[in-house]
Amino acid sequence: MFAASCLLAGLASGAVKPKVVIGSKDFTESILISEIFAQVLEAGGFSVDRKQALGGTPIIQAAMAAGEVDLYPEYTSTALVTVLKESPDFDPQSAYAKVKSGYAEKFGLAVLGMAPLNNSQGVAITKEAADKYGVKTLTDLSKAAPDLRLCATPEFEERPDGLAGLKERLGGFEFKSVRVFDKGIKYEVLRQGEADVNVCFTTDAHLAKGDIVAVTDDISFWPPYNMIPIIRQEVLDSSPLDIAAILNQVTASLDSATMQALNAQVDLEGKEYREVAAEFLKSKGMSFQPVSKR
């Protein structure tokens, strides 16, 4: 449960509400997290404008630079590699620290607390096959591969951050068969029994069902993509309310399993973003009041 009692010192009744423009990229998870941010800030006394599904990283970064967006959810390795143009860092805390300092120095943007959720690349396996062959980690998978069929996406076989790189790093990974499928049907292929292992992102909605599970990256093969709220520093400085205190408590509650379930409610169950965000915040006992900075 959120420690809402620590956030009860509010503005006087009738105070002008600070305004925050919240953006997102154009995929389910980003839109959903931005909606969670929007609703929790509205509950905390903010006036919110939503600019959701703007596009990819360059578009939303430009909107932040132009002052058209004040806040949006980003990911550590996207920020580090795509935006800051630095090399990948496979340690989550180190990657976060580099992004935090780099965004402050280059863009005047603040990075709030890092979420436990890690939307990284990965591989998944049917639970039936995982139990049968004892596969929990990439190391396990490298050894069990001769008994398993891989559903790959285009280019995965040859990429250094794909099958070729895994073979070089651990050896093994000689699957019984490797077939290439369109990424849109990669879970259907496993559920229809045409393959045992697929390529995934670790917060994919389909993983919430439990019949297919993500394989643990025990060798830090893929860099971390922990979610981080990016906010313009002047918004933090000018607001009489403590935005960071509110958002950091929300962010801390978003782990990978939780995000899988939230994504599934939108992608698989057809619920509206606002409904899913509201139910999530209610489940956490969220009832923030306007919070003065201390």
N, C-alpha and C positions, 0 to 999 in steps of 0.2 A: 504494500500500500504506500501511496505517496505520503510524505510527512507534511501534509497540508497545514497543520497547525503552526508551522514555522513561517508560513507565508501570509499571516493574517494582518500584519501591520500595513494598512493600506492608505491610499490617498483619501483626503477628505471628500465627503459626498459632494457631487457636482463638479469635481475637478475635470479638466479637459483630458480626454483620452488620447494617449499617444497613438500615432498611426504607423503601421508596419505593412509594407508590401511584401508578400511572401510568394516566391516563385518555385517552380519545379522543372525538372526535365520531363521528357515525354514518354515515360514508362510507368507502369503501375506502382511500383514501390516508391518512386520519387514523388509521384502525385499524392499517394496515400500519406507518406510522412509529412509532406507539406500541409496536408489537410489536418493532421494531428497537431502540427505546430500552430496552424491558424486557430483551431478551436480552443487549444489550451491558452493561447494569448488572449483570445476574446473573453474567455472565462476569467482571465487575470486583469481585465480592464482595458485592453487595447482595442483600437479600431483597426480592422484588418482588410486589406485588399488582396485578392487572390489573382496571381498570374501563373496558372498551372499549365503544364504540358507545353512549355515554350519551345523545346527542342533539345539539342545535344549540349555538351559542355561548352563549346565556343560561344553559342548563342546566349546561354544564361550567364556566362562569365562577362560577356559584353554588356548585358543588361545590368549586372552589378556595377561594373565600371562606370556606366552612364547614370547611375543613381535611379534606374527604373525599377530595380528590385532591391529590397533591403536584406532579405533572408532566404536561404534555400538549403536543402540537404545535399551534401556532396559526399564523396568517398575518398579515403586517405590516398590510395595509390593513384586514383584519377587526378587528384589535386597535385600530387607529387610529380608524376610522370607527364601527364598530359598538359597541365597548366604551368607548373613550375619548371618543366623540362629537365628534371633531375633523374638520376638513375633509380630504379626500384630499390626499396628498402624492405627486407623481409621480416624485420622486427616491428610489430605493430606500434609499440610505444615510440620507437625511434622515428618511424615514418610520420606519426602524428606530430612529434616535436618539430620535425623539419617543415611540415606543412604549416603549423601554427606560426613559426617564426618567419617563414618565407612569405606567407600571405600578409602578415603585418608589415614586413619591410617593403615588399613590392607593390602591394595593392591597397594598403590601409584597411584590410579586412580582418575581422576577428574570427577565430575558430573556437567554438565552444566545446563542451565535453564530448569525448569520443564514445560512441555507442558500442556495446558488446557485439551487435550484429555485424557479420562479415559477409558481404555479398561478393565473394570471390569466385574465381573459376574452380572447377572441381570435377569429380566423376561420381556417379551414383550407381548403385547396384540394387537389384531386387532383394528384398529382405529374405526371401526364400533362398536365393543363391548365397547371400552373405552368411546366413546361418549354416547352410550346408558345407560351405568351404572355409568357414572361419575368417571371413574378410571384414575387418574393421578399419584398417589403415591402408595407405598406399603401399607400404612394405608388404602387407598381407596380400594385396591385390597383385603385386608384381610376381609373387610366387604362385598364386592360384590361377593366373591368367590362362594357362593352357586348357583349363576346364571351362572357360567362360567365353561368351560371344560379345564382342564390343559393337555398340551402335555409335559410330563416330559422326561428327558433323564435317562438312567440307573443310579441308586443310588441316584438320586436327592431327592426322597421321604424321605430317611432315614438320609441324611447327616446333620450335625449340621450347615453347611453353605448352606443348601437347605431347603426343605419344613419343615422338623422337627424343624429346628432352627427358621424359620419364625413363626411357630405356637407357639413355646415357647416364642418368643420375643413379639409378638403382639396379640396372640390368633387369632381366625378365621382361614382363609385359608382352609375352609372346602369346597373344590370344588365339583361341581355337579358330575364330573367324573375326574379320573386321569388315563391316559393311557401312557405307556412308548413307545417311538419311538426312532429309531436311530437318532443321532444328525444330520446326513446328510440330513434328510427330515423334520426337525422340522418346517421350514418355509412353505414348501409345504403342510404340514398337516393343518396349519392355513389357507392358501389360498384356500384349497379345502373344507373348512368349517367343518373339522373333529374335530377341537378344537378352543378355543378362546385365550388361553394364552400358551406361551412356555418359555423355558429356553434359555437365550441368553448371548452373550457378547455385551457390550454396544457400540462397534464400528463395529458390524457386517454389512457386505455389504447390506444385505437384508433390513435393517432398513432405507436405503437411499430412498427406494421406497415410503415411507410415508403411505402405507396401513397397516403397522404393526409398532407400536411405543414402545420404551422402557419405562417401568414404572419407575418413579423417586424414587430413594432410599432415602426417607425422614427420615430414622432412622439410616443411616450409618451402615446398616447391613453387607455390603460387604466392605472390605478394598479397598483403592484407588490403581489403577494401572495407574497412570499418566506416560506418556512416558518421559524418560530422556536420553540424550546423555551421554554415558560413553566414556571417552577418556584418553589415557595414559598421565600422567602429564609431562613426558619428551618430549612428542610431543608438548604440549602447551609451555613448557619452551624453546625448541630449535627452534621453528618456528619464523621467523621474521614477520610473518603475524598473525593477530588477528583472530584465528579460532573461539574463543568463541563469538566474536562480530557478526560474520557471522551466526553461527549456532543458537545462541539465538534468533535472529530475525525470523529465519525460524520456530523454535520450538514454539515460541509464537503464530504463526498463525495456529497451528494445534489443533483444538478443536474436540470434538467427532463427531459433525455433518459433519465437513469437512472430517474427516477420514472415516466415513461411505461412503461418496460419492466417495472418492478416491479408497477405497477398492472395491466399486461396479463397478468402471470402469474396474478394473482388473478381478474380480471374475465373474461378471455378463455380462459385455459387451465384455470381451475378449481382452481388450487393452494391449499393452506391458507396462512393468514397466517404461521403459525409456520415453515412450510417455506420460504416465500419470504424471510422475514427471516433465517433461519439461513443460507441459500445466499448471500444478499447479504453478510452479515458474513464468511462464510468466503472469499468471492471477494476481499475486501479484506484478507485476511491478519489478521483480527481475532482476537487472543488476549490480551485484557487480563487483567492481574492486579490485585488490590486496590491502590489508589493512595493513599498518604498525602498530605495537603495539605502544601505547602511554605511 
